[in-house]
């Protein structure tokens, strides 16, 4: 019986925010994978362990959740006034594809830290002690992210006392700025942050119902609906949604019709190949609940409650890009997110999610009648978990 040797590829396994992923320098990838295409997709699927009909990722680096089936490529930036280009691939768990349609806000944190670890930031720009400002070009969506990465003794500082709900241990705080995070050019709105031209739409979903919805392109395309309109309270934890196949199917149907309404797909069948975007989330006014860790979250501690689904399952905390969408929508009076938070003008919100709370700020304003956002800001943390080589069979890509 013939056998194929494994190849080993330099890689770093990192946590960023409430996600984990396998990070590569572009130059370290096999030659056939240094360009977008089938070889790269096959490599990343094999690294993660997809497609896996058992949904366990036993034979790969993935964790069989949307938060842990991710790969990242970094390289010296091709853009002026940027340090690195950051490309993100969301690997499907049980089907054979990699979704390149959006960013991962959580791993954006790790991208800033990895850029320094990997020697991709000019040494002259790294202080001996202080904060290194890493200028990231997010190549999936052509946007700028600024990561403020703490440095100690010339190295990325990874330990600290910053606590992030959804992450077990404290670490060093990294502040992220998402500049001009609104998507441009997609949807009926022709470059509007609200692609339908409305802050709130009646979203008709045949066989399911008609719902009030705020559809926004900021951070990541997101469809927001009211929790009460779909039979929820906004206090739900993962098992309440992910253990209900009928509920998941209904959410996917709503998401698909939202994607169609936003102009992200041309027909409903396209939603199956665009699982990463848009996200679907439901919002509710503040109320007391108990987080997944058992910590009590009081209504007085948050402005609103938000639950979001990623890759067809309720997220255990909150996607970073969805947090940008939440902060942006909250800053625009009249959106469902803003109304759930009590309405009116605001520059920041603290929202409750299944693992606890998160604060995100956004600067939004009207220009010639259209809403625009200049930046969104939030704090996360990142840490190298393992570094060395990842191995895959030589005939897998």
Residue pairs with C-beta under 8 A, 6 or more apart in sequence:
4 393
4 394
4 395
5 393
5 394
6 391
6 392
6 393
6 394
7 30
7 391
7 392
7 393
7 394
8 389
8 390
8 391
9 24
9 28
9 29
9 30
9 389
9 390
9 391
9 392
10 24
10 25
10 28
10 388
10 389
11 22
11 23
11 24
11 28
11 47
11 387
11 388
11 389
11 390
12 22
12 23
12 24
12 114
12 117
12 118
12 384
12 386
12 387
13 20
13 21
13 22
13 23
13 61
13 384
13 385
13 386
13 387
14 20
14 21
14 23
14 107
14 110
14 113
14 114
14 382
14 383
14 384
14 385
15 110
15 167
15 382
15 383
15 385
16 104
16 106
16 107
16 108
16 109
16 110
16 111
16 113
16 380
16 382
17 105
17 106
17 107
17 109
17 110
17 164
17 166
17 167
17 320
17 380
17 381
17 382
18 67
18 106
18 164
18 166
18 167
18 316
18 317
18 318
18 355
19 67
19 68
19 70
19 104
19 106
19 107
19 319
19 320
20 63
20 67
20 68
20 70
20 385
21 68
21 70
21 71
21 72
21 88
21 104
21 107
21 110
22 47
22 48
22 61
22 70
22 71
22 72
22 390
23 71
23 72
23 73
23 74
23 110
23 111
23 114
23 118
24 71
24 72
24 73
24 74
25 73
25 74
25 75
25 118
25 120
26 34
26 73
26 74
26 75
26 85
27 34
27 75
29 40
29 43
29 73
30 39
30 43
30 397
32 39
32 40
32 397
33 39
33 40
33 43
33 397
34 40
36 100
39 397
40 89
40 98
40 397
41 89
41 97
41 98
42 396
42 397
43 392
43 396
43 397
44 71
44 89
44 91
44 98
45 51
45 91
45 92
45 96
45 97
45 98
46 60
46 392
46 393
46 396
46 397
47 60
47 61
47 71
47 390
47 392
48 57
48 60
48 61
48 62
48 69
48 70
48 71
48 91
49 57
49 58
49 59
49 60
49 61
49 62
50 57
50 60
50 62
50 69
50 91
50 92
50 93
50 94
50 95
50 96
51 92
51 93
51 94
51 95
51 96
52 58
52 59
52 60
52 62
52 64
52 93
52 94
53 94
55 64
55 93
55 94
56 64
57 63
57 64
57 68
57 69
57 93
61 390
62 68
62 69
62 91
62 93
63 69
64 93
65 93
65 313
65 316
66 90
66 93
66 310
66 311
66 312
66 313
66 315
67 106
67 310
67 315
67 316
69 90
69 91
69 92
69 93
69 311
70 88
70 89
70 90
70 91
70 104
70 107
71 88
71 89
71 91
71 98
72 86
72 87
72 88
72 89
72 104
72 107
72 110
72 111
72 114
73 86
73 87
73 89
74 84
74 85
74 86
74 87
74 111
74 114
74 115
74 118
74 120
75 84
75 85
75 120
76 83
76 84
76 85
76 120
77 83
77 84
77 85
77 135
77 137
78 85
78 137
79 85
79 137
81 135
82 135
82 136
82 137
82 144
83 115
83 120
83 121
83 122
83 125
83 134
83 135
83 136
84 111
84 115
84 120
84 121
84 134
84 135
84 136
84 137
85 136
85 137
85 139
86 108
86 111
86 115
86 136
86 137
86 138
86 139
86 145
87 100
87 139
87 140
88 100
88 102
88 103
88 104
88 107
88 138
88 140
89 98
89 99
89 100
90 98
90 99
90 100
90 102
90 104
90 275
90 276
90 311
91 98
91 99
92 98
92 99
92 275
92 311
93 311
97 273
99 273
99 274
99 275
99 276
99 277
100 140
101 140
101 274
101 276
101 277
102 140
102 141
102 220
102 221
102 276
102 277
102 321
103 138
103 140
103 141
103 143
103 219
103 220
103 321
104 319
104 320
104 321
105 176
105 178
105 219
105 220
105 319
105 320
105 321
105 322
105 323
105 324
105 378
105 380
106 319
106 320
106 380
107 320
108 136
108 138
108 145
108 147
108 176
108 178
108 320
109 147
109 174
109 176
109 320
109 380
109 381
109 382
110 382
111 134
111 136
111 145
111 147
112 134
112 136
112 145
112 147
112 148
112 149
112 174
112 176
112 382
113 147
113 149
113 156
113 158
113 174
113 382
113 383
113 384
114 120
114 382
114 384
115 121
115 134
115 136
115 147
116 126
116 132
116 134
116 149
116 151
116 155
116 156
117 156
117 384
121 132
121 134
125 132
125 133
126 132
126 151
126 154
127 151
127 154
128 151
128 153
128 154
129 151
129 152
129 153
129 154
130 150
130 151
131 148
131 149
131 150
131 151
132 148
132 149
132 150
132 151
133 146
133 147
133 148
133 149
134 146
134 147
134 148
134 149
135 144
135 146
136 144
136 145
136 146
136 147
137 143
137 144
138 144
138 145
141 183
143 178
143 179
143 180
143 181
144 179
144 180
145 176
145 177
145 178
145 179
146 176
146 177
146 179
147 174
147 175
147 176
148 174
148 175
148 176
148 177
149 156
149 174
150 156
150 157
150 160
150 172
150 173
150 174
151 157
157 172
158 171
158 172
158 382
158 383
158 384
159 170
159 171
159 172
160 170
160 171
160 172
160 173
160 381
161 170
162 170
162 171
162 172
162 173
162 379
162 381
163 170
164 171
164 358
164 379
164 380
164 381
165 291
165 293
165 295
165 317
165 353
165 355
165 356
165 357
165 358
166 316
166 317
166 318
166 353
166 355
166 356
167 381
170 381
171 381
171 382
171 383
172 381
173 379
173 380
173 381
174 379
174 380
174 381
174 382
175 377
175 378
175 379
176 320
176 377
176 378
176 379
176 380
177 375
177 376
177 377
178 219
178 324
178 375
178 376
178 377
179 374
179 375
180 372
180 373
180 374
180 375
181 218
181 219
181 324
181 328
181 373
181 375
181 376
182 193
182 216
182 217
182 218
182 328
182 372
182 373
183 193
183 195
183 217
183 218
183 221
184 191
184 217
185 191
186 195
186 217
186 221
186 262
186 263
186 264
187 195
187 196
187 215
187 217
187 262
187 263
187 264
188 195
188 196
188 197
188 261
188 262
188 263
189 195
189 196
189 197
189 263
192 217
192 370
192 371
193 216
193 217
193 218
193 328
193 370
193 371
193 372
193 373
194 214
194 215
194 216
194 217
194 371
195 215
195 217
195 221
195 262
195 263
196 215
196 261
196 262
199 214
199 332
199 334
199 335
200 212
200 213
200 214
200 334
200 335
200 336
201 212
201 213
201 214
201 215
201 261
202 210
202 211
202 212
202 213
203 210
203 211
203 212
203 213
203 215
203 223
203 225
203 254
203 257
203 258
203 261
204 210
204 257
205 211
205 253
205 254
205 257
206 257
207 253
208 250
208 253
208 254
211 225
211 226
211 229
211 230
211 254
212 225
212 226
212 229
212 336
213 223
213 224
213 225
213 258
213 261
213 336
214 223
214 224
214 329
214 335
214 336
214 337
215 221
215 222
215 223
215 224
215 258
215 261
215 262
215 278
216 222
216 224
216 325
216 328
216 329
216 335
217 262
218 324
218 325
218 328
218 329
218 362
218 373
218 376
219 320
219 321
219 322
219 323
219 324
219 325
219 327
219 328
219 376
220 277
220 278
220 279
220 319
220 321
220 322
220 324
220 325
221 259
221 262
221 264
221 277
221 278
221 279
221 325
222 278
222 279
222 280
222 281
222 308
222 322
222 325
222 326
222 329
223 254
223 255
223 258
223 259
223 262
223 278
223 279
223 280
223 281
224 281
224 282
224 283
224 325
224 329
224 335
224 336
224 337
225 254
225 280
225 281
225 282
225 283
225 336
226 282
226 283
226 284
226 336
226 340
227 233
227 234
227 282
227 283
227 284
227 305
227 307
228 284
230 250
230 254
230 282
232 282
232 284
232 307
233 284
233 287
234 282
234 283
234 284
234 285
234 287
234 304
234 305
234 306
234 307
234 352
235 284
235 287
235 289
235 305
235 352
236 307
236 314
236 354
237 291
237 292
237 314
237 354
238 292
238 313
238 314
238 316
238 354
240 314
241 247
241 248
241 251
241 307
241 309
241 313
241 314
242 248
242 313
242 314
248 309
248 312
248 313
251 280
251 309
251 312
252 271
252 312
254 280
255 271
255 278
255 279
255 280
255 309
256 265
256 268
256 271
257 268
258 278
258 280
259 265
259 270
259 271
259 274
259 277
259 278
260 267
260 268
260 271
262 278
264 270
264 274
264 277
264 278
265 271
265 274
275 311
275 312
276 310
276 311
279 308
279 309
279 310
279 319
279 321
279 322
279 325
280 308
280 309
281 306
281 307
281 308
281 309
281 322
281 325
281 326
282 306
282 307
282 308
283 304
283 305
283 306
283 336
283 337
283 340
284 304
284 305
284 340
285 304
285 305
285 340
285 341
285 342
286 299
286 300
286 301
286 302
286 303
286 304
286 305
286 352
287 299
287 305
288 296
288 297
288 298
288 299
289 296
289 297
289 305
289 352
290 296
290 297
291 297
291 352
291 354
291 355
291 356
292 316
292 354
292 355
293 355
293 356
295 356
297 352
297 356
297 357
301 350
301 352
301 357
302 350
302 351
302 352
302 357
303 330
303 341
303 342
303 346
303 349
303 350
303 351
304 330
304 337
304 340
304 341
304 342
304 349
304 351
304 352
305 340
305 351
305 352
305 353
306 318
306 322
306 326
306 337
306 351
306 352
306 353
307 314
307 315
307 353
307 354
308 314
308 315
308 318
308 319
308 322
308 353
309 315
310 319
310 322
314 354
315 322
315 353
315 354
316 354
316 355
317 353
317 354
317 355
317 356
317 358
318 326
318 351
318 353
318 355
318 358
320 378
320 380
323 351
323 358
323 360
323 376
323 378
324 360
324 362
324 376
324 378
326 337
326 349
326 351
326 360
327 348
327 349
327 360
327 361
327 362
327 376
327 378
328 362
328 364
328 373
328 376
329 335
329 336
329 337
329 338
330 337
330 338
330 341
330 346
330 349
330 362
331 338
331 345
331 346
331 347
331 362
331 363
331 364
331 373
332 338
332 364
332 371
333 343
333 344
333 345
334 343
337 349
338 344
338 346
341 349
341 351
347 361
347 362
347 363
348 359
348 360
348 361
348 362
349 359
349 360
350 357
350 358
350 359
351 357
351 358
351 360
358 378
359 378
359 379
360 376
360 377
360 378
361 376
361 377
361 378
362 373
362 375
362 376
362 377
363 373
363 374
363 375
363 376
364 371
364 372
364 373
364 374
365 371
365 372
365 373
365 374
366 372
